[in-house]
Amino acid sequence: MRLARPGPLLWVAMAAYATAFGALSVLRHRAFETGRFDLGNMVQAVWSTAHGHPLQVTNLHGAQVSRLGAHVDPILVVFAPLWWLWPHPSLLLTAQAPAVALGALPVFWLTRKHTGSERAALGFSLAYLLFPATEWMTLNEFHPVALACPLLLFAIWYLDENRLLHFVLFALLAALTREEIPIVIAGLGIWYAVGRRRWLAGGAIAVAGVAAAAIAIQVVIPHFHHGSESSFYGRYNAVGGSASGIVKKAFTDPGRLISVAFDHRGTHYLLDLLLPMAALALLAPLLLVALVPELGLNLLSSVDAQSSIHYHYVAAEIPILFAAAAIGAARLGRRAPAAAIVAVLAAVAGNYLLGPIPLWRFVPGGETLQAKSAQVTRHDRIAARELKLIPASAAVSATNALGAHLSERKRIFSFPYLKGAKWVVVDAQKPSLGDHNDKEGGLRRIAELRQDPRFRLVSAADGVLVFRKR
């Protein structure tokens, strides 16, 4: 099928999205709203790859390890050549926004194909860009899995077109963004097999997806994690503690899974995903089969962030929801353009109530969460100045907010880990430790550091303390 050409309005909307959210991401970084976990981790992995040590990072225990021992997201190596041209964390932040914006194109194509209406296609594409979860994901520092959002949308488009070679290309790229994404791809295989009666091709996609996920989770991560399984299984102790444990729990105690998944937090999460798109994804229920694995992982986790639209965990859910809405709109016939208007209005209303656009704080009742996170303060400028005291190649230990600005080096420790550190820098105003928001513990550790005879205070300004090993 010949591609429908998006109109100027969509191109302008995509460009505005890429520019605005790229700029907001950079400003949030300059305001020290990013952290060693997670932006700093990604920066160090890319820096190490660009310097001949593929995906090497420093873990919380001070050891040099492979990023693959935590998550299988080797797509990070793609950024290494770009790092040679622009060696700065802003590279990753500004790349993420236009990548996510490109997802509007397959949404447009899918809607135009199935409804025959360019007005409907434009409406659903704009709704994708206005969707609160899409925007929060874009601003949530940088995560490789965010790239799965547009990649999966392109994969769905080509699968819908029966262009399997193109589908395989985009599916493979998506699978490189995180270890569980192949399970989503397996769900697409089921949709293709059942919905299109392409049993052989769909079955092969489903089997390949499950196999790829199993290899990533059961082989790759344990190999790079010193023979042990992923530490993230601890998030599922309440429901089995492992993939096999969850499956067993589903048969022996399904009520437990239901009570955990659909508690108050989980129910709100589902509403936050469905209502800002007027629940139009429900028009294509078969495609939603691909949503089940990722949604299940998020709802069953004990980590609150996984059942919140404010983080990157929605990356594989957004493309399924919008592809389902685009394809399902065909059921509405001539009412599809009206449904697209409803989708846009729902996205705008959802953005007003839930979205990250800073201007909403000036509107009565608008969302105010993190509304000032892109404001660079005097303290932030002082912190940036103090960080310049630390040599570029020195091994340094830093509190979480400062660590994202110091990760372009071989060894970067998370305060209070000090062994091997030649420099230590802490921020008493943002004293989080590692990836934990433990303010009291951070302040206590900073007080202990002041008394540590191994380190000499070099500079202190507005609560930012820089120490050097004696």
Secondary structure, DSSP 8 states (H G I E B T S, - for coil): -------HHHHHHHHHHHHHHHHHHHHHHHTT-S-IIIIIHHHHHHHHHHTTSTTEEE-TTS-EEEGGGT---GGGGGHHHHHHH--STHHHHHHHHHHHHTTHHHHHHHHHHHH--HHHHHHHHHHHHH-HHHHHHHHSS--GGGGHHHHHHHHHHHHHTT-HHHHHHHHHHHHTT-TTHHHHHHHHHHHHHHHH--HHHHHHHHHHHHHHHHHIIIIIHHHHTTT---GGGGGGGGGTSSHHHHHHHHHH-HHHHHHHHTSHHHHHHHHHHHGGGTTGGGGSTTGGGGGHHHHHHHHH-S-GGGGSTTSGGGTTHHHHHHHHHHHHGGGGGGGHHHHHHHHHHHHHHHHHHH---GGGGGSTT---TTTTTT---HHHHHHHHHHTTS-TTS-EEE-HHHHTTS-SSS-EEETT--TT-SEEEEETTS--BTTB--HHHHHHHHHHHHT-TTEEEEEEETTEEEEEE-
